[in-house]
Amino acid sequence: MTDEVRTDIKTAGGGAFQGGLYGEVVFNGSGTINGDVDAITYRVNGAGTSNGRVKAQSVTVNGTANFNGEVQANEFTVNGDATIRDGAGFGRLVAKGNLSIGGSVAAHQIELRGFLRIGGDCQAEAVTGEGGFNVAGLLNAGNVDVIVQAPSSAREIGGERIVVRQPAGGLSSFTGLMTVFAEKRLTVDTIEGDVVWLENTTARVVRGKNVTVGAGCAVDLVEYAESYTPAGGAQVREARQVSPTQ
Amino acid sequence: MDPDLISKKELLAEAGISYGQLYRWKRKGLIPEDWFVRKSTFTGQETFFPREKVLARIEKIKSMQDEDASLDEIADAVAPDLAELSMTLSQVRESGLVSAEALELFSAVSDGDAPLAFGEMVSLSALDTLLKTGDVSQDEGRIVLDTLQENYPQFEGRSADLLFVRRMGLSTALLVTSDAEVRFDRAARVIARLNLSECAESLRARTRR
């Protein structure tokens, strides 16, 4: 990596560029890159499309970006709108605007501040923040701690600690309010974790060591190893203790 | 239910691990993706595992943890890093990793003494296994090798099985994804089904010795 020559791309109007090795790629107007890109920074302030893979230390999207290929970035921040057609790998993902990813995602850390849509599985050491998400497959994370602000769903969520909260000042245990807050609900088939703490969540099965099912939840079956705490406003059809593990 | 499969719940109870551990090990690549088999049950979709493989793997992870190995070290040991394993044909010969018969067949189709690509190492290892068990003859070994060389690259990133089939004196080899169920007509005999990731793993284990 010592002899590499990295030039910069900066567009103000528009233009199309070839893929390759770059220092800084900045789209202030609109622009397209055809081919794989390896850049230090990749910034889209206007509209940018890449047709190929993108690898960069940092990617920032303030406008609208389309990535027609895989993306690898240490830092990926979306303040505007971004679409990644295939899978992606991130060190840290900050999703403040709208981010839609067609394939699966592996990240160290995901900070949710907007809406994140993932067409495959998602794995991360930590998923924190508030907003909405839609994971078509499995969300596997060491620590999930999110405030659900928009209709959210996942097929499965698994991990060490899974905490799903309703927005502050949201619903009390007064179930009459449930319909009002229906739009800020997480719907998931299965949740499995060591510590599971839920509010405003609809699930078929919740399994864990220590399970708390809070206000606004509707769960068909809870299986817990050590403790189970239902809140007054929770609807749980069946809860049963299973043999504790370790 | 298939006795070769174990449900996730049973697995946790039998291995004495928690959901958190299982998901963590999955994230770290300690338990391969294709061992998580989703099946419809009467209550809904549940996850199952190949019983013997997963129990053996968990045993290995736990014993390595007892020796204070980090998850990354364990991942290295159980999931071979494909790029790292590179030897030339003459190095393989000196190492005595595979039999002379397998080497001879292999050197007939490979050129020179360039370092073998990972796929070639796996092919060689698979061929060696089949020759040693007597499942295939020398001539049939060539079919196996051709099939592997031709098709294994297309399985990149996916777990593949090699099948060797005989029917009325004819034999052929084929590659399928590991989760594929394959059925033949009554006269056909599946002589061997080899998981190529396991071939790679055992090869790696032997190179470490």
Interface residues (C-beta under 8 A of the other chain):
Chain A: Q123 E125 N140 A141 G142 G158 G159 E160 R161 D189 T190 E192 G193 D194 R204 V205 R207 G208 K209 L221 E223 A225 V242 S243 T245 Q246
Chain B: K8 K9 L12 A13 G16 I17 S18 Y19 G20 L22 Y23 R24 K26 R27 T43 G44 Q45
